[in-house]
Amino acid sequence: MTIPANTPLKQPSARLSRREFLLFAGGSLLLAACGDGLRGRRPRVGLALGGGGAKGLAHILMLEALDELGIRPHRVAGTSIGAVVGALYAGGLSATQIRALIEQFLVNRVEADRKLFALPASLRWLDFIDPAFGSGGLLDSSDFIAFLGETIHASRFSDLEIPLKVVAAELWSGAPVVLDSGPLLSAVQASMAVPGVFPPVERDGLKLVDGGVANPLPFDLLSDECDLVIAIDVSGDYQPEDGEELSSMGVVFHSFQIMSQNILAEKLRYRHPDIYIKPELKNVRMLEFYKAREVFDGALPAKQQLTRALKNVRGLTKPHPGCSIRTQQR
């Protein structure tokens, strides 16, 4: 069952359209057809979180939908910002806690320059350095990674509450590298190492860069271990204004995003997740984290769409003895 990004959305209390009903009913039939394999337990849910820089803050609303329904993923896979959010969630933070963590550092663009150096070094680049007014040089993510480690309280994949797969890419060949054991933080750092912006991360004898080079939305990593795979595409859309020109760093960022979108589009021609959600996120550049509230607002219809889809999956939101998905919220 694939939920198109442009499916018309109504208020939550409104009836489903005929098309939505068929899509959701199809998903229920799909799970029912799994037979004895699902008897006595809830479907095992896999959650894939894609890359997209600041647009990836939309992942938080999708996690809210899961928490509100009492659904805990069996496995999570993430690329770039999806790996960051995935690590926070798999490490024990609820969607509400992750959102609160982000919102405490939000200021608007007018305040950005004035407040930039009042912030901890670990958060300066995260909130305010973007292609329009950055220095044009490589950014160092090590302070942010250290901050992430303090927040998660997990240093290794084995410390996580939910098994996590982090996607990076080998620099020389571009081959995808899936990291799911050993040190956690270096894996996340590698997954978000956008070429030309952050330096490659050396791990296990390899030089690794952002996973968007090879697999920007890794839903394919979950199908063998999960009964239902949800994929969240936060690539968004950017329409330049008349006469708009990009800085050199802006060209690097935009080119990388276009490359990742093309890779995903080709992948979706041959393989689909069970539920595909793409929030309508327009004109948010990769490091414009100060637009978080705009991203949250833009992602709200997609959250409602995901909630409706999950409510219509048979046996997913009702507890069963011995279920593989924990129902309590943190």
Buried (B, 14 or more C-beta within 10 A) or exposed (E): BBBEBEBEBEEEEEEBEEEBEEBBBEBBEBBEEBEEEBEEBBBBBBBBBBBBBBBBBBBBBBBBBBBBBBBBBBBBBBBBBBBBBBBBBBBBBBBBBBBEBBEEBEBEEEEBEEBBEEBEEBBBBBBBBBBEBBEEEEBEBBBBBEBBBEBBEBEEBEEBBBBBBBBBBBBEEEEBBBBBEEBBBBBBBBBBBBBBBBBBBEBEEBBBBBBBBBBBBBBBBBBEEBBBBBBBBBBBEBEEEEEEEBBEBBEBBBEBBEBBBEBBEEBBEEEBBBBBBBBBBEBBBBBBBBBBEBBBEBBBBBBBBBBBBBEBBBBBBEEBEEBBBBBEBE
